[in-house]
Amino acid sequence: MSVAVRVRAAELLSQMADENRLLVLGAIARRGADGATLTEIGEELGRPVPKVGDACARLVALGVAHRDGNRYTARLAGFREVAGDLDALHPISALLSAYPKLKGSFSHGRLVSTPALGEGYDQLARMLAEFLDLRGEASEAAVNERLREVSDDVAKLRRMLVDLGWLVRDRAGRTYRAGSPGGLSPAG
C-alpha cells in the first residue's frame, strides 16, 4: 500500500505542477458548488476551450475535480486525502495513537511544538525512545539521522532523551544506548 500511496502523491504533485491545470482548478474552485462550464472557465482565464477541457479531464482523473454533465466543480478534499494517506505512512503516526495528548505537537509527522515540562514532555520523550527503538549501541550520527525524521532540532531531542534517562551516552559522548528511566523499559 505504501508504494501506491507514494505513487499517487507523486502523480498528483507532478500533474498539478502544470500552470494551466492550477489556473483551471482555481477558476473552478472560485465558482463554488455551482461549478463552471468549459466555456465559462475559458472566458474567465482567456484560454481556449480545448486547453481548458484537457485540464479539466486531467483534474477529474486526479480526483480534485468532479464533472456533472457539462459543469465542473472542485473537489479539494482529494488533496487532503492524499496528504492524510502520506501522513499515515510516517512512523510517528502509529505511535501517536498511543499518545493522543501529543497529536497537537505534530504536523505531518514532524514535531512543531515541544510540550512544556511535565506529563506531555515526559510522554514525548517516551514516544521518541520508542521511535528510536535502539537495540545495542548506536553512534550519535545514527541517533541524529533517526531523530531528523521528526525534527530539525535533533540536539534538543537528544538532550531531552538523555536528561530523562531514555538514552544513555557513553563517557566519550560518541555512542548511545537505550536507557530505562525509573526501571521501565523504553517500550514498556
N, C-alpha and C positions, 0 to 999 in steps of 0.2 A: 504494500500500500504506500509506503513512504516514497518509493520511486515515482509512482503515479501522481502523488500529491506534488512532488517537486517538479515533475514534467508539466503538470497543469499550471503551476505557478509560473514557471519559466515561459510557457506558451502565452499566458495572459500578459505578462510583462513585455514580452517580445512584441506581441501584436499591438499592445497599447502604446508602444514607442512610436507608432506611426502618427504624425501630426494630424492627418485628415481624420483618422478614427477618433482621436482625442477631441477634435473640434466638433465632430458629429455627435459624439456621446454627450458633450457639454450642451449642445443645442437641444438634444432630446431631453436631457435632464431638466433643462430650464422650462420645458413645456409641462413638466409635472405629470400627473395621472392622465391628462388628456393626450399626451404624446404629440407626434407630428408626422406628417406625410413626408415622403422623399422630396416632393416639390417645395413644401414649406421649409424644410431644412436647407435645401439647396438655395432658396431665395435668401434665407437669413444669413447664410455663410458666403453667398456669392460663389457657389461651387456648382459644377454641372451635376445634374441628377444621376447619371450613371456612376459618377465617382462617389456620390453620397450613397447610392444603392449598394455599391460594393462595400463601403464602410459599414453600413447597417447590417448587411448579411454577415460580415465577419463579427460584428458586435453581438449579434444574435447567437452565432455559433459559439462564441466565447462565454455566453451566459450572462452578459452585462447589459443586454437589451432584449426586449420582447416585441414580437410582431403580432398584431391583431388586425387582420385584414390588411389595409394599406397604411395603418398607423403604427408607429414605433414608440415604445416607452423605455425609459432607462430602468435597468434592474441592477442598481448599485450594490445590492446585497451580495451579488456574485463576487465582488472584491472582498467583502467581509468573510464570506465562506472560504475563499482561498486562503486568506490570512489566518483564519481560525484553524484550517487544516494544517497549515505550516506550523502554527503555534503548538498544535497537539504533538508534532514530531519532536519538539525540543525536549531534551531530557528533564529539564526543570518542571515542565508541565505535569508530568506524572507525579513528581514529588510534591508539588503544590497542593494536590488533592488531599494529602495528609496534613497540610499546614494551611488551612483556609485563611487564617489571620494574616498570612504573608502575601496573599494574592495581590493586594493593592500596592505592594512594594515592587512588583514585577510587571513588565510590559514586553510582550513578545519574547519571553524567556530571558530578558535582561533585567538586572536589578536597577531600579530607577530611584529608589529611596531606601535608606537603611533605617530600620525601626530604632526607636530610642532604646537606651539601656533598659533592660527588664525582660519580660517574657518574650516579646517579639524578637528582640535582639538574640536571646538565647535560642529561640526556635530557628532563626535564620542560621546561626552557627551550626546547630544540629543538622539542619537540612543540607547545608553546604558540605558538611562532613559526609553525609550520605551520598551527595552528588560526587564528591571526590572519590569515594569508595577505594581508599588506599589499602593495598594489600602488600605488606612489606614496606621497604623504603622507597622513596621517590625523591628525585632531585628537585631543587627549587624551581628549575625551569619547567619540569613536568607539572608541578603543582600550579605554577603560574599559567601554563598553557590551558589547563583544565578550567581554572577559575576565570580565565579570559572569555570563556564561553558565556559567562554570566555578567561580568563587569569589566570595565577597563581599569578600575582601581584594584588590581589584584593584591597590591601590598596591604591595603586596608583590610581586605577579606582574610588574607593570610595571617595578619597580625591578630585579628579577631579570633580566628580559629586557634591560634597558639595561646592567646590570653585566656580563652575559656577552656583550654585543655583538650580540644578536639584534634589538634595537631601537636606533635612533639618534634621539636627541631634538635638536630644533633649539636654538639658543642661548637663545632666549626661553622654551623649555620648553613650547611650545604645540602643536607638531606632531611627529609621529614618522614614521619610515620604516623599512623592513626593513634590518637590518644583515647583515653576513656575517662572523661570528667565524672566525678562522683561515683566511679566504679561501674558506670554504664558503658556498654559497647556503643560505638558510633551509630550502628544501625538499630540498636535496641531501645 
